[in-house]
Amino acid sequence: MKDYSEFIVDAYDWQANKPRFIIDQLIPDSSADFGVVAGRWWLGKTNICLEMIFCLATGDPFFDLQVNSVPVVFLDFEGNPINISERLLKINSRHSIPPDGYLNIHNLKDDRFKLHGNVDRLVNEVKGAKVAVIDGTKHLIEGEYIKPSIVKTFGEDLLKAMQKGNFTAILTWQVRKPHQNTLIAPGDLFEIKGAADLIEDATFALLLEKEPPRPLGKGQWYHPPDNNVNLYVGKAKEADQEFISPFKELKYEKNTCEFKQR
C-alpha cells in the first residue's frame, strides 16, 4: 500500500519516462486506450481518417496537433479499393514520405469478419502497427450495432485484441439520427444508442457535423454549402488543454481530398 505522496511521486516518474501522446492531447501512447471518429453518412469520417493515417505515419501535424510518427494500419471494411486509392494518392501529394512499413492499408470489404470469437484475427491484421484505424466498425460487431449489450461485448473484445497485439485503435462510428436535417452536438454522442457505450469507454471522440445555418436578420438565413463541416473534440480524457467548440471549421475540397480551414 502507498500513501498519497508516494503515489504522486510515482505518477510523475511514470509520465516522465513514458511518451504520453501519439497525437498530442488525443491519442495516448497506450494499448489500453482507443478513440472514436463519429458522424453520419457522407460527412467525411473516412477522409478524416485517411488524413490521420498519413500524419501518424509521417509525423506531420494533425490539424495543428503534434504527432509522433508510428507504424499505422488502415483497416477498410466498406470502401471501394480504387476509390480509396485515388484519395490516398491525392492526400499523399501534400505529406512527407513515410518510413518503409509505416503506412499500411488492408481492404477487408470482401473478407469481413466479426470480432467476437476472432480476436486473434484482428491481432494478425494489425501485426507490426502501433495504431489501427478501423473504418466501418459496425461490420466487426456481431448483431445489431446500436444495442448497448452488443456494443459492450465488442468493446471488451477490442481491448483484448489491443492488449494482445500491443496497439491502440481508432474507430469510425456511424451515427443514426431520426431526421436527416437534425444536427448533432458533441454531447449527443453520450445519448445515442450504441455510441454512448463506446464513447464512455473511449479515451477521445471526434465528431464531424455539418456547419449549422444561422440567421442573417430580417427573416433571412445563411445556408452553408454541403462541403462545410465542423470538427468537434467531443471527448479528450487525457488532454491537459481545453478544446474550443468547434475545434475546426472546415471546408472539404473533393478534388484534392483536403480539409481546409474556413
PEDA-V578971 format. One record per helix or strand of 2 or more residues. SS is the DSSP state (@ for helix, = for strand). FROM is the first residue (numbers start at 1). TO is the last residue. If there is no record, write none. Layout:
SS FROM TO
SS FROM TO
This chain:
@ 4 16
= 21 23
= 27 28
= 34 39
@ 45 58
= 72 76
@ 81 92
= 103 107
@ 119 126
= 131 135
@ 137 140
@ 148 165
= 168 174
@ 186 190
@ 195 201
= 204 210
= 214 217
= 220 222
= 228 236
= 248 253
= 258 261
